[in-house]
Amino acid sequence: MLQDLQALVAPALAERLTLVINHVLAAEPAATARLRPHAGRELALQIERWPALLPAPPRLAWRVTPAGMLEWSGVDGGAAPELAVHLEAANPALLVARALGGEAPPVQIDGDAQLAADVGWLIQNLRWDVAADLERLFGPAVGSTIHRIGSTLARALRSALDLASKGAGAFGERLRARNP
């Protein structure tokens, strides 16, 4: 039953992620201009060291459209990707907290050199302007308040997860020292 639920939820999450990525791309004309020459090419996000206790993420691969946007390749995928972006995800909560704080995740990019250079530029330079979107939805006063509160919560979560991660690492080292 859990697998059936995951089979329904995972594609929906991948499609929503694609919408968010395309929203960020569309807000920056230089981003879509960098991707347009790569129309028809496929790139994949390879999530590494995903915690075994969590449901496996769906296949995350996209085809570049002629408009310089991304189209999710689906659960079964399409062609072999010309580019693989490797993302370390041993601590998904910390990864999300850092992303919410505007910090680009450390990645390794393998594949076509020009596509890799353009995707690397996107990773380094594109940021979701959450404040502007909130202001468009709720107006300037409410939008800026929501953004300030969200930013404060994201910083607090990131700090807590950083401390927990460091504490867990130190605890593991103490265990190894006691039981060589």
Z-matrix of the N, CA and C atoms (Angstrom, degrees):
N
C 1 1.441
C 2 1.533 1 111.59
N 3 1.348 2 116.13 1 -41.04
C 4 1.463 3 120.06 2 178.53
C 5 1.525 4 110.50 3 -62.84
N 6 1.331 5 116.26 4 -37.96
C 7 1.468 6 119.59 5 178.64
C 8 1.531 7 110.98 6 -67.41
N 9 1.341 8 116.62 7 -36.56
C 10 1.466 9 119.99 8 177.25
C 11 1.521 10 110.68 9 -64.14
N 12 1.326 11 115.84 10 -42.01
C 13 1.454 12 120.23 11 178.44
C 14 1.527 13 110.61 12 -63.91
N 15 1.339 14 115.73 13 -43.42
C 16 1.466 15 119.53 14 178.68
C 17 1.525 16 110.66 15 -63.26
N 18 1.326 17 117.60 16 -37.52
C 19 1.466 18 120.66 17 179.06
C 20 1.524 19 111.53 18 -63.09
N 21 1.329 20 117.44 19 -28.30
C 22 1.456 21 120.84 20 177.46
C 23 1.525 22 112.22 21 -84.77
N 24 1.325 23 116.61 22 -40.29
C 25 1.465 24 121.66 23 -173.93
C 26 1.529 25 112.38 24 -78.18
N 27 1.326 26 117.71 25 -41.67
C 28 1.466 27 121.04 26 -174.78
C 29 1.532 28 113.03 27 -57.00
N 30 1.337 29 119.16 28 -48.29
C 31 1.474 30 117.99 29 178.03
C 32 1.532 31 112.46 30 -62.50
N 33 1.324 32 117.59 31 -37.13
C 34 1.470 33 120.28 32 179.05
C 35 1.526 34 110.29 33 -64.02
N 36 1.323 35 116.84 34 -40.67
C 37 1.465 36 119.82 35 177.70
C 38 1.526 37 111.35 36 -65.37
N 39 1.330 38 117.03 37 -41.86
C 40 1.467 39 120.56 38 179.04
C 41 1.528 40 110.86 39 -63.34
N 42 1.321 41 116.36 40 -39.27
C 43 1.470 42 119.78 41 178.59
C 44 1.527 43 111.05 42 -66.85
N 45 1.344 44 117.34 43 -39.46
C 46 1.467 45 120.26 44 178.21
C 47 1.523 46 110.87 45 -67.71
N 48 1.327 47 116.80 46 -38.37
C 49 1.462 48 120.80 47 175.93
C 50 1.523 49 110.11 48 -60.83
N 51 1.312 50 116.68 49 -40.63
C 52 1.463 51 121.44 50 178.36
C 53 1.531 52 110.33 51 -62.60
N 54 1.321 53 117.25 52 -40.53
C 55 1.469 54 120.61 53 177.50
C 56 1.527 55 111.30 54 -62.60
N 57 1.333 56 116.61 55 -41.99
C 58 1.469 57 120.22 56 179.17
C 59 1.527 58 110.17 57 -65.14
N 60 1.335 59 117.02 58 -45.51
C 61 1.468 60 120.59 59 179.45
C 62 1.526 61 109.97 60 -59.35
N 63 1.327 62 116.48 61 -45.75
C 64 1.468 63 119.94 62 -179.54
C 65 1.527 64 111.81 63 -66.47
N 66 1.321 65 117.57 64 -32.95
C 67 1.469 66 121.07 65 176.06
C 68 1.530 67 109.83 66 -62.21
N 69 1.322 68 116.12 67 -44.59
C 70 1.474 69 120.82 68 179.80
C 71 1.531 70 109.84 69 -67.52
N 72 1.332 71 117.73 70 -42.24
C 73 1.467 72 120.98 71 178.43
C 74 1.530 73 111.27 72 -62.01
N 75 1.330 74 116.32 73 -43.94
C 76 1.467 75 120.53 74 -176.52
C 77 1.531 76 112.34 75 -65.56
N 78 1.325 77 116.41 76 -25.77
C 79 1.465 78 119.73 77 -179.37
C 80 1.521 79 112.48 78 -74.32
N 81 1.309 80 117.50 79 -13.27
C 82 1.468 81 121.07 80 -177.53
C 83 1.532 82 109.54 81 -128.31
N 84 1.330 83 117.75 82 100.64
C 85 1.472 84 120.62 83 -177.90
C 86 1.527 85 113.90 84 -54.86
N 87 1.331 86 118.02 85 -31.78
C 88 1.470 87 120.16 86 179.07
C 89 1.524 88 110.93 87 -64.56
N 90 1.324 89 117.25 88 -29.44
C 91 1.465 90 121.00 89 -179.59
C 92 1.524 91 110.98 90 -69.42
N 93 1.331 92 116.37 91 -48.58
C 94 1.462 93 118.69 92 179.80
C 95 1.531 94 110.73 93 -67.88
N 96 1.337 95 117.15 94 -32.25
C 97 1.465 96 120.47 95 177.11
C 98 1.525 97 110.72 96 -64.25
N 99 1.324 98 117.82 97 -35.62
C 100 1.465 99 120.99 98 178.47
C 101 1.521 100 111.45 99 -70.28
N 102 1.331 101 116.88 100 -32.08
C 103 1.468 102 119.49 101 -177.40
C 104 1.531 103 113.96 102 -86.27
N 105 1.329 104 118.16 103 -26.42
C 106 1.473 105 120.86 104 -176.52
C 107 1.530 106 113.88 105 -52.01
N 108 1.339 107 119.97 106 -43.49
C 109 1.469 108 118.84 107 -179.70
C 110 1.536 109 114.07 108 -63.75
N 111 1.337 110 116.37 109 -13.46
C 112 1.463 111 120.77 110 -177.96
C 113 1.530 112 112.21 111 -100.81
N 114 1.335 113 117.34 112 16.63
C 115 1.468 114 121.49 113 -178.40
C 116 1.522 115 110.85 114 -51.55
N 117 1.324 116 115.16 115 135.49
C 118 1.458 117 121.48 116 178.77
C 119 1.524 118 114.07 117 89.00
N 120 1.303 119 116.97 118 -12.94
C 121 1.466 120 120.28 119 -179.47
C 122 1.518 121 109.49 120 -84.90
N 123 1.307 122 115.42 121 154.07
C 124 1.461 123 120.88 122 -177.05
C 125 1.520 124 111.23 123 -113.03
N 126 1.334 125 114.91 124 139.06
C 127 1.464 126 119.99 125 174.49
C 128 1.526 127 107.89 126 -129.92
N 129 1.324 128 115.30 127 148.50
C 130 1.463 129 120.54 128 -176.41
C 131 1.519 130 110.39 129 -128.62
N 132 1.319 131 115.09 130 145.01
C 133 1.457 132 121.95 131 173.70
C 134 1.520 133 106.79 132 -99.76
N 135 1.320 134 116.49 133 114.03
C 136 1.461 135 122.15 134 179.84
C 137 1.528 136 107.89 135 -96.92
N 138 1.321 137 116.37 136 110.16
C 139 1.464 138 120.56 137 -179.25
C 140 1.522 139 108.21 138 -89.59
N 141 1.333 140 115.02 139 121.35
C 142 1.463 141 120.28 140 -174.35
C 143 1.523 142 111.15 141 -111.84
N 144 1.325 143 114.69 142 146.43
C 145 1.467 144 124.25 143 179.15
C 146 1.523 145 112.23 144 59.52
N 147 1.321 146 116.87 145 38.00
C 148 1.454 147 122.09 146 177.16
C 149 1.530 148 108.17 147 -65.88
N 150 1.335 149 119.03 148 134.47
C 151 1.469 150 120.84 149 -179.08
C 152 1.532 151 112.12 150 -58.78
N 153 1.320 152 116.01 151 131.70
C 154 1.463 153 121.63 152 -176.93
C 155 1.531 154 112.46 153 -65.32
N 156 1.322 155 117.79 154 -24.27
C 157 1.462 156 120.66 155 -178.84
C 158 1.525 157 112.92 156 -74.83
N 159 1.329 158 117.02 157 -18.61
C 160 1.463 159 121.00 158 -179.96
C 161 1.524 160 110.26 159 -93.25
N 162 1.338 161 116.82 160 150.93
C 163 1.471 162 118.56 161 175.27
C 164 1.529 163 110.05 162 -60.17
N 165 1.304 164 115.64 163 142.64
C 166 1.465 165 120.38 164 -178.75
C 167 1.526 166 109.93 165 -64.68
N 168 1.333 167 116.90 166 138.65
C 169 1.474 168 119.05 167 177.29
C 170 1.531 169 110.23 168 -69.83
N 171 1.322 170 116.89 169 157.23
C 172 1.472 171 118.98 170 178.13
C 173 1.526 172 110.59 171 -70.79
N 174 1.324 173 114.99 172 167.08
C 175 1.465 174 119.60 173 174.57
C 176 1.527 175 107.15 174 -63.82
N 177 1.322 176 115.47 175 125.23
C 178 1.461 177 120.59 176 -178.10
C 179 1.522 178 109.20 177 -112.49
N 180 1.306 179 115.10 178 91.58
C 181 1.465 180 121.45 179 177.84
C 182 1.518 181 107.54 180 -138.29
N 183 1.326 182 114.02 181 142.47
C 184 1.456 183 119.87 182 -176.60
C 185 1.528 184 110.22 183 -133.04
N 186 1.323 185 114.15 184 152.06
C 187 1.460 186 122.11 185 173.82
C 188 1.530 187 106.16 186 -106.61
N 189 1.318 188 116.81 187 137.24
C 190 1.462 189 121.36 188 178.27
C 191 1.523 190 108.09 189 -78.74
N 192 1.331 191 116.05 190 130.40
C 193 1.468 192 120.82 191 -179.78
C 194 1.530 193 109.78 192 -88.40
N 195 1.327 194 117.71 193 164.06
C 196 1.468 195 120.39 194 176.89
C 197 1.532 196 113.27 195 -59.93
N 198 1.331 197 117.77 196 -21.31
C 199 1.465 198 121.42 197 179.31
C 200 1.535 199 112.07 198 -84.66
N 201 1.339 200 116.99 199 -1.11
C 202 1.461 201 119.81 200 -178.95
C 203 1.510 202 113.29 201 81.98
N 204 1.319 203 116.55 202 21.85
C 205 1.461 204 122.52 203 177.43
C 206 1.530 205 107.60 204 -108.22
N 207 1.336 206 116.39 205 -176.61
C 208 1.453 207 120.60 206 179.83
C 209 1.519 208 110.82 207 -118.47
N 210 1.325 209 115.00 208 144.30
C 211 1.454 210 122.27 209 176.93
C 212 1.524 211 107.06 210 -123.46
N 213 1.341 212 117.11 211 122.24
C 214 1.464 213 120.76 212 -179.06
C 215 1.514 214 109.53 213 -62.44
N 216 1.322 215 116.84 214 135.78
C 217 1.466 216 122.15 215 -176.28
C 218 1.519 217 113.54 216 -81.70
N 219 1.309 218 117.51 217 -5.60
C 220 1.461 219 120.59 218 177.46
C 221 1.515 220 112.40 219 89.63
N 222 1.312 221 114.60 220 172.78
C 223 1.461 222 121.39 221 -177.23
C 224 1.530 223 110.82 222 -62.96
N 225 1.319 224 116.48 223 -42.06
C 226 1.461 225 120.45 224 -178.12
C 227 1.514 226 112.49 225 -81.83
N 228 1.325 227 116.32 226 -18.34
C 229 1.463 228 120.34 227 176.94
C 230 1.502 229 112.48 228 76.51
N 231 1.303 230 112.88 229 -177.82
C 232 1.456 231 120.29 230 -179.96
C 233 1.513 232 108.47 231 -125.32
N 234 1.312 233 114.35 232 -124.45
C 235 1.460 234 120.41 233 -179.37
C 236 1.530 235 110.37 234 -72.13
N 237 1.318 236 114.66 235 166.19
C 238 1.470 237 119.16 236 174.70
C 239 1.525 238 107.66 237 -64.91
N 240 1.324 239 117.28 238 135.73
C 241 1.470 240 118.77 239 -176.66
C 242 1.523 241 112.44 240 -68.67
N 243 1.345 242 115.01 241 142.75
C 244 1.463 243 120.69 242 175.38
C 245 1.524 244 110.80 243 -80.83
N 246 1.335 245 115.68 244 -13.77
C 247 1.455 246 120.18 245 -177.82
C 248 1.523 247 109.49 246 -143.57
N 249 1.331 248 116.20 247 136.23
C 250 1.463 249 121.74 248 175.69
C 251 1.522 250 108.73 249 -121.56
N 252 1.317 251 115.09 250 126.76
C 253 1.458 252 121.89 251 175.70
C 254 1.525 253 106.04 252 -105.54
N 255 1.332 254 116.67 253 114.54
C 256 1.465 255 122.02 254 -177.81
C 257 1.520 256 109.08 255 -93.73
N 258 1.334 257 115.74 256 125.21
C 259 1.464 258 122.27 257 -177.96
C 260 1.521 259 109.45 258 -120.78
N 261 1.314 260 116.11 259 123.65
C 262 1.466 261 122.77 260 176.48
C 263 1.527 262 108.00 261 -75.03
N 264 1.342 263 117.71 262 119.29
C 265 1.462 264 120.76 263 -175.25
C 266 1.527 265 112.14 264 -130.07
N 267 1.324 266 117.43 265 38.00
C 268 1.458 267 120.19 266 179.11
C 269 1.528 268 111.19 267 -63.91
N 270 1.336 269 117.35 268 -27.85
C 271 1.460 270 122.41 269 178.29
C 272 1.534 271 108.24 270 -126.74
N 273 1.338 272 117.78 271 82.92
C 274 1.469 273 120.58 272 -175.77
C 275 1.524 274 113.88 273 -60.04
N 276 1.334 275 117.53 274 -36.02
C 277 1.469 276 119.71 275 -179.10
C 278 1.526 277 110.60 276 -64.48
N 279 1.319 278 117.48 277 -42.33
C 280 1.461 279 120.82 278 178.36
C 281 1.529 280 110.20 279 -66.20
N 282 1.307 281 116.74 280 -39.23
C 283 1.459 282 121.59 281 178.21
C 284 1.536 283 110.70 282 -59.95
N 285 1.335 284 116.48 283 -45.25
C 286 1.463 285 120.84 284 179.24
C 287 1.525 286 110.54 285 -66.86
N 288 1.335 287 117.17 286 -42.97
C 289 1.463 288 120.61 287 179.95
C 290 1.522 289 111.17 288 -60.99
N 291 1.313 290 116.74 289 -41.79
C 292 1.471 291 119.93 290 178.33
C 293 1.526 292 110.71 291 -67.12
N 294 1.317 293 117.00 292 -40.04
C 295 1.462 294 120.31 293 178.79
C 296 1.525 295 110.82 294 -63.28
N 297 1.342 296 116.71 295 -40.86
C 298 1.459 297 120.22 296 177.90
C 299 1.521 298 111.50 297 -63.58
N 300 1.332 299 115.94 298 -27.77
C 301 1.456 300 120.22 299 177.58
C 302 1.516 301 113.32 300 -84.36
N 303 1.332 302 117.30 301 3.38
C 304 1.456 303 120.93 302 177.46
C 305 1.519 304 114.77 303 87.84
N 306 1.323 305 117.41 304 9.27
C 307 1.459 306 121.13 305 -178.99
C 308 1.531 307 109.81 306 -88.59
N 309 1.324 308 116.71 307 125.88
C 310 1.465 309 120.93 308 178.52
C 311 1.528 310 108.91 309 -72.11
N 312 1.323 311 117.54 310 135.21
C 313 1.465 312 119.53 311 -179.50
C 314 1.529 313 110.86 312 -73.64
N 315 1.333 314 116.70 313 149.55
C 316 1.461 315 118.24 314 174.76
C 317 1.534 316 108.97 315 -72.45
N 318 1.308 317 115.86 316 128.73
C 319 1.460 318 120.61 317 -179.30
C 320 1.523 319 109.83 318 -134.17
N 321 1.317 320 114.92 319 161.55
C 322 1.460 321 121.80 320 171.11
C 323 1.525 322 105.98 321 -119.32
N 324 1.324 323 116.67 322 134.00
C 325 1.457 324 121.02 323 -176.37
C 326 1.529 325 108.87 324 -116.99
N 327 1.334 326 115.59 325 126.87
C 328 1.464 327 121.69 326 179.25
C 329 1.523 328 109.41 327 -125.82
N 330 1.325 329 116.03 328 139.99
C 331 1.451 330 119.81 329 175.22
C 332 1.513 331 111.81 330 135.36
N 333 1.330 332 115.39 331 -153.53
C 334 1.461 333 123.41 332 -178.44
C 335 1.527 334 110.42 333 -51.53
N 336 1.323 335 116.92 334 128.20
C 337 1.466 336 122.20 335 -173.29
C 338 1.525 337 112.88 336 -62.16
N 339 1.335 338 118.57 337 -46.05
C 340 1.464 339 119.88 338 -177.43
C 341 1.523 340 111.43 339 -69.49
N 342 1.330 341 116.76 340 -42.42
C 343 1.461 342 120.11 341 177.15
C 344 1.531 343 110.12 342 -63.90
N 345 1.327 344 116.86 343 -39.85
C 346 1.466 345 121.18 344 177.52
C 347 1.527 346 111.13 345 -61.90
N 348 1.321 347 116.98 346 -42.31
C 349 1.461 348 120.43 347 179.27
C 350 1.527 349 110.70 348 -63.44
N 351 1.329 350 117.08 349 -42.61
C 352 1.458 351 120.17 350 -179.06
C 353 1.532 352 112.00 351 -69.73
N 354 1.314 353 117.71 352 -40.78
C 355 1.468 354 120.63 353 177.36
C 356 1.525 355 109.71 354 -67.67
N 357 1.316 356 117.79 355 -38.65
C 358 1.466 357 121.07 356 175.86
C 359 1.520 358 110.99 357 -60.02
N 360 1.335 359 116.90 358 -41.34
C 361 1.463 360 120.55 359 177.37
C 362 1.526 361 110.22 360 -62.42
N 363 1.329 362 116.62 361 -42.59
C 364 1.463 363 120.54 362 179.63
C 365 1.530 364 110.91 363 -61.13
N 366 1.325 365 116.72 364 -45.21
C 367 1.463 366 121.07 365 -179.18
C 368 1.522 367 110.70 366 -62.01
N 369 1.315 368 116.82 367 -40.29
C 370 1.463 369 120.41 368 -178.14
C 371 1.526 370 113.78 369 -76.33
N 372 1.323 371 117.65 370 -29.62
C 373 1.465 372 119.98 371 -169.59
C 374 1.520 373 116.80 372 -111.75
N 375 1.316 374 118.19 373 -21.05
C 376 1.461 375 119.15 374 -177.79
C 377 1.520 376 110.82 375 -87.31
N 378 1.310 377 116.41 376 136.12
C 379 1.456 378 122.83 377 174.44
C 380 1.517 379 107.95 378 -139.05
N 381 1.306 380 115.60 379 141.77
C 382 1.451 381 121.25 380 177.31
C 383 1.510 382 107.92 381 -77.06
N 384 1.310 383 117.79 382 121.67
C 385 1.457 384 122.36 383 178.15
C 386 1.529 385 107.87 384 -84.85
N 387 1.310 386 114.74 385 78.38
C 388 1.464 387 121.78 386 -177.47
C 389 1.525 388 110.11 387 -61.17
N 390 1.331 389 117.12 388 -40.33
C 391 1.471 390 120.80 389 -178.30
C 392 1.527 391 110.52 390 -58.34
N 393 1.325 392 117.22 391 -44.76
C 394 1.470 393 120.41 392 -179.15
C 395 1.531 394 110.92 393 -64.62
N 396 1.335 395 117.02 394 -39.95
C 397 1.466 396 119.85 395 178.62
C 398 1.525 397 111.41 396 -66.12
N 399 1.330 398 116.97 397 -41.21
C 400 1.469 399 120.01 398 177.99
C 401 1.521 400 111.18 399 -64.36
N 402 1.337 401 116.57 400 -39.45
C 403 1.462 402 119.69 401 178.44
C 404 1.528 403 111.28 402 -65.67
N 405 1.334 404 117.26 403 -36.50
C 406 1.466 405 120.52 404 177.19
C 407 1.529 406 110.59 405 -65.56
N 408 1.338 407 116.88 406 -38.14
C 409 1.458 408 120.53 407 -177.49
C 410 1.527 409 113.24 408 -77.19
N 411 1.337 410 116.61 409 -42.57
C 412 1.464 411 120.56 410 -170.30
C 413 1.520 412 114.66 411 -114.98
N 414 1.314 413 117.90 412 -3.56
C 415 1.459 414 120.76 413 -174.82
C 416 1.522 415 110.04 414 92.41
N 417 1.341 416 116.79 415 160.86
C 418 1.465 417 120.46 416 -173.96
C 419 1.527 418 114.65 417 -60.92
N 420 1.319 419 118.53 418 -43.90
C 421 1.471 420 120.26 419 -175.25
C 422 1.525 421 111.37 420 -67.17
N 423 1.312 422 117.21 421 -51.80
C 424 1.462 423 121.21 422 -178.13
C 425 1.528 424 110.35 423 -70.06
N 426 1.325 425 116.83 424 -42.19
C 427 1.469 426 120.56 425 -179.56
C 428 1.513 427 112.82 426 -59.87
N 429 1.339 428 117.20 427 -44.01
C 430 1.467 429 119.38 428 -179.43
C 431 1.530 430 110.97 429 -68.86
N 432 1.330 431 117.71 430 -34.42
C 433 1.463 432 120.88 431 177.16
C 434 1.523 433 110.70 432 -65.81
N 435 1.314 434 116.66 433 -46.09
C 436 1.475 435 120.47 434 178.14
C 437 1.523 436 109.77 435 -60.71
N 438 1.329 437 116.86 436 -41.37
C 439 1.458 438 120.19 437 -179.34
C 440 1.527 439 111.02 438 -64.73
N 441 1.315 440 117.81 439 -43.86
C 442 1.475 441 120.75 440 178.73
C 443 1.519 442 111.15 441 -60.92
N 444 1.327 443 116.61 442 -45.34
C 445 1.464 444 120.70 443 179.55
C 446 1.524 445 110.12 444 -63.54
N 447 1.327 446 117.11 445 -45.46
C 448 1.470 447 121.11 446 179.19
C 449 1.514 448 112.03 447 -62.45
N 450 1.324 449 116.95 448 -40.66
C 451 1.473 450 120.66 449 178.80
C 452 1.522 451 110.96 450 -64.41
N 453 1.318 452 115.91 451 -41.69
C 454 1.467 453 119.90 452 178.42
C 455 1.518 454 110.51 453 -63.68
N 456 1.327 455 117.15 454 -44.17
C 457 1.467 456 120.63 455 178.44
C 458 1.529 457 111.26 456 -64.03
N 459 1.323 458 117.09 457 -40.81
C 460 1.470 459 120.54 458 179.18
C 461 1.523 460 110.81 459 -63.73
N 462 1.340 461 117.82 460 -42.46
C 463 1.468 462 120.72 461 177.56
C 464 1.524 463 111.02 462 -63.04
N 465 1.335 464 116.66 463 -42.57
C 466 1.465 465 120.80 464 179.67
C 467 1.526 466 110.33 465 -64.25
N 468 1.321 467 116.75 466 -43.68
C 469 1.466 468 120.58 467 178.56
C 470 1.520 469 110.79 468 -63.24
N 471 1.338 470 116.76 469 -43.25
C 472 1.465 471 120.70 470 179.43
C 473 1.523 472 110.38 471 -62.14
N 474 1.328 473 117.76 472 -43.59
C 475 1.470 474 121.16 473 178.71
C 476 1.517 475 111.39 474 -63.35
N 477 1.326 476 116.39 475 -44.22
C 478 1.466 477 120.10 476 -179.96
C 479 1.526 478 110.79 477 -63.49
N 480 1.321 479 116.72 478 -42.61
C 481 1.462 480 119.94 479 -179.79
C 482 1.528 481 111.54 480 -69.27
N 483 1.336 482 117.17 481 -35.94
C 484 1.466 483 120.32 482 175.27
C 485 1.523 484 110.26 483 -61.59
N 486 1.343 485 116.83 484 -46.29
C 487 1.461 486 120.92 485 178.89
C 488 1.523 487 111.35 486 -62.68
N 489 1.329 488 116.52 487 -44.02
C 490 1.462 489 120.08 488 179.57
C 491 1.520 490 111.05 489 -63.37
N 492 1.326 491 116.70 490 -39.66
C 493 1.459 492 120.97 491 179.30
C 494 1.522 493 111.02 492 -64.92
N 495 1.330 494 116.60 493 -43.50
C 496 1.469 495 120.41 494 178.60
C 497 1.517 496 110.82 495 -66.16
N 498 1.333 497 116.21 496 -40.30
C 499 1.461 498 120.54 497 178.92
C 500 1.514 499 111.91 498 -64.32
N 501 1.319 500 117.08 499 -41.47
C 502 1.461 501 120.93 500 178.65
C 503 1.523 502 110.45 501 -65.22
N 504 1.336 503 117.23 502 -38.45
C 505 1.465 504 120.68 503 178.42
C 506 1.517 505 111.40 504 -65.18
N 507 1.332 506 116.68 505 -42.63
C 508 1.461 507 120.77 506 179.02
C 509 1.524 508 110.30 507 -66.24
N 510 1.332 509 117.48 508 -40.06
C 511 1.460 510 121.21 509 178.14
C 512 1.523 511 110.62 510 -62.07
N 513 1.334 512 117.33 511 -42.85
C 514 1.460 513 121.83 512 178.16
C 515 1.522 514 111.78 513 -62.71
N 516 1.326 515 116.49 514 -39.97
C 517 1.464 516 119.97 515 178.32
C 518 1.525 517 111.01 516 -65.27
N 519 1.338 518 117.20 517 -39.48
C 520 1.467 519 119.95 518 177.79
C 521 1.515 520 110.70 519 -64.07
N 522 1.345 521 117.73 520 -40.59
C 523 1.451 522 120.90 521 177.72
C 524 1.525 523 111.57 522 -62.54
N 525 1.326 524 115.88 523 -43.88
C 526 1.469 525 119.48 524 179.36
C 527 1.517 526 111.03 525 -64.33
N 528 1.322 527 117.92 526 -36.36
C 529 1.459 528 121.66 527 179.90
C 530 1.538 529 110.92 528 -66.86
N 531 1.320 530 116.59 529 -35.31
C 532 1.468 531 120.54 530 -180.00
C 533 1.517 532 112.43 531 -77.68
N 534 1.336 533 116.28 532 -31.88
C 535 1.474 534 121.46 533 -177.57
C 536 1.519 535 109.76 534 -123.86
N 537 1.335 536 116.83 535 78.31
C 538 1.484 537 118.37 536 -177.41
C 539 1.515 538 112.97 537 -67.12
